[in-house]
Amino acid sequence: MTILSPRGLLVMLAAAVVGTGAAIEAQKPAAPPAQAPAPKPADAAKPAGGFERYRSPQEANAALLAINKANPTQTALHTIATSPGRVDLVVLEIGPDVGKKVRKTPAVFVVGNMEGVAPIATEAALALADRLASSGSATKNRTWFILPNGNPDAAARYLRKPLVADERNARRWNDDMDDQADEDGPDDLDGNGFITEMRVKDPAGEWIPVEGEPRLMRKADPSKGEKGIYKIHVEGIDNDGDGDFNEDPAGGANIGITFPHLFRPWTATGGQWPGSEPETFGIMKFAIDHPEIAMTFAFGSTNMCLQPPAGGRQGSFDANAIKIPEAMAGRLGADANRTYSMKEIIEMVRPLAPPGFEITESIIASFLGLGAVVNPLEEDLKFYKELSDKYKEFLKANKLDAKRLDPPQPKDGSFELWSYYHLGVPTFSMDLWTLPEVKAEEKEKSGITPESLEAMTSDAFVALGEPKIAAFLKEVGAPDTIKPAMLLEGVKSGKMTPKQMAGMLKQMPKPKDASGADPKQKALLAFNDKELQGKGYVNWTPFKHPTLGDVEIGGMVPFTDTTPPAAMVKGLLDGQVPWVISLSEKLPQLKVLKTEAKAKGAGVYAITLWVENTGYLPFPTAMGRKNLRVPPAIVTLAAKDVTFLQGRSRTPVNAVDGLKNVKLEWLVQVPPTLAGIDVTLESANAGGDTGRIALGSAQGGVK
């Protein structure tokens, strides 16, 4: 089956694992790659009186060591990998289970700067570690694992000259498949300490300056009679003489896109295979070796606190239209010539399953050889949306709710997607800062948003009419080939619902304004002119290139779009990092709510027990229930000479929704001298409980 992009699908519709290290006592800063000098020595501890500067990966590790030394009984350090640039990935553990072989406390795994180009993400992780080390309540019944730098090789470039933003680690990699590796990278031709861009006039050029703002460039639109003037290259020369510029820079893989879920092979920066990099493998192995992890959080470029994860991906199978192979159809009493929903197939299979065996969607998908899940489940989106609303209120209370550019959704192969879809735990992220939004001219709008479209019925969509739908399509930048009449026909015929349409629109790039300028570039220029005194953008300046001749060098200073000035950082961290602690308070927590023991005669008792989830979040998430990654909780009834007439001594509890409870029942026969039965509730990542069920009366209870 062909998998289409959201835009492509709309067009088609219009047409019809390095192991966990032991706790270490000292962390020596690893030497940086030989080709670059190490940053000058500086105090790695938290700057006094506020934030002064961003720290190198070595300094971040030294800051973790300082926290560990100041809190030796409450913290531990784990080295989980060493990058190709010889920098250790160090995880700080804070919590009550430090040094224990058996871990009973739910944990939160926090990672920072997975793509290496957001220094504020590392600082946020360090600020969280500082806050937790001095907070008794946040670590009393929760363990924290904090990795400030998931991609230290890329992060180190922020402190080197010339300044270049590159997400790849320091693994040598032959991008152009010649006889050398890393031999043709960018060059600082104008000597200003930055790698920007070169534009050169060329008859085959595709780019033209933006009308009214010649500092910005956009692609010419041939459909409007426009002809390109310039070609654009990264600043540099053709070092290896092959006719291409800067096609083989130093570096290998972007750790932020090397995880298994939706991994894209054969890309320039994605690595050879999922988990091919020591950093990625170490992070995955650490997470899998710690089943107590109940939540993950990523500081970086996305913001799943602000924007719930988007759906609308075209999956490899339609759960509402599944064909059953002929060989299996006969066994199930199904018609191989028609399609069935997942729910219908589950009902067919359930009578054939052994007693007590739960039939899930993942089992059916595996049984029929169906594809992977690629969209967040509706049950999980409910809590994501509710928490997003609360987060917006939190930002408003901290005066951080100013209009800003929308953060991107997690990339294919990202830590965030792997954590949610594979680990099955609640996964959140925060980008901490993006460029302020440039106020656009007020225009009459359709009044429709992807969010309102998502909640719209098919009848309500049809009632909008062609003019309003046409205005909406223009606002979201839909291709001209998508006509309102065709969408209306698609919805009327049932080929697409408004909800499906909204999911795909959320993944489409934001439309450019009338002048063709990219909103992000406009925002960058506005921020540069207003806040940075022109230091974030290099104006186009003539330069005599050794092979291209007359060129102009200019463009955005690297990191300007991801890295706020130091003076802004303390306020951004103080106003947002506490939200992570607030989220951790919503983790599922399992308790025994109550029990009943009713005498039936002859030493027989009917025992009823209720397991309650006192946390807001479900145990586990809907995705965790689907992928079976989170093990069930276990209720154990233990007493000498007890005979189980109904039920077993160990009973699994597969799921308990947030702030809900489930009921378990047994029928047991006990000796007349037995006064009670011990009960234990255990789970990998949602806590537990212990007590004793009293016998000999009509009412028992946990004591």
Buried (B, 14 or more C-beta within 10 A) or exposed (E): EEEBEBBBBBBBBBEEBBBBBEBBEEBEBBEBBEEBEBBEEEEBBBBEEEBBEBBBBBBBBBBBBBBBEEBEEBBBBBBBBBBBBBBBBBBBBBBBBBEEEEBBBBBBBBBBBBBBBBBBBBBBBBBBBBBBBEEEEBBEBBBBBBBBBBBBBBBBBBBBEBBBBBBBBBBEBEBBEEEEBBBBBBBBBBEBEBBBBBBBBBEEBBBBBBEEBEBBBBBBEEEEEBEBBBBBBBBBBBBBEEEBBBBBBBBBBBBBBBBBBBBEEEBEBBBBEBBBBBBBBBBBBBBBEBBBBBBBBBBBBBBBBBBBBBBBBBBEBBBEEBBBEEEBBEEBEBEEEEEBEBEBBBEBBEEEEEEEEEBBBBBBBEEBEBEBBBBBBEBBBBBBEEBBEBBEEBBEEBEBEEEBBBBBBBBBBBBBBBBBBBBBBBBBBBBBBBBBBBEEEEEEEBEBBBEBBBEBEBEEBBEBEEEBBBBBBEBBEBEEEBBBEBBBBBBEEEEBBBBBBBBBBBBBEEBBBEEBBBBBBBBBBBBBEEBBEEEBBBEBEEBEBEEBEEBBBBBBBBBBBBBBEBEBBBBBBBBBBBBBBEBBBBBBBBBBBBBBBEBEEEBBBBBBBBBBBBBBBBBBBBBBBBBBBBBBBBBBBEBEEBEBEEBEBEBEBBBBBBEEBBEBEBBBBBEEEBEBBEBBBBBBBBBBBEBBBBBBEEEBBBE
